[in-house]
Amino acid sequence: MALIGFLQRTAGRAVRVAAGVALIGVGAALGGGWLALAVVGLVPLVAGAAGVCLIAPLAHQPLRAPHRAGA
């Protein structure tokens, strides 16, 4: 599962945070029913900031990546 490996690294966390910010921005800009998109955008934002990968357990991987020495 290369995707999950990527999402658990620092670059993957940054991508998730950026995606969350983008979803929140689009949802807030469009307003109305699109505000739900802003709420959904909180999930990748918070998960990326907390360093957890919510889809990792689906691939039998740990929710939080193990700490690597020197990383």
Buried (B, 14 or more C-beta within 10 A) or exposed (E): EEEBBEBBBEEBBEBBBEBBBBBBEEBEEEEEEEEEBBEBBEBBBBBBEEEBBBEBEEEEBEBEBEEEEEE
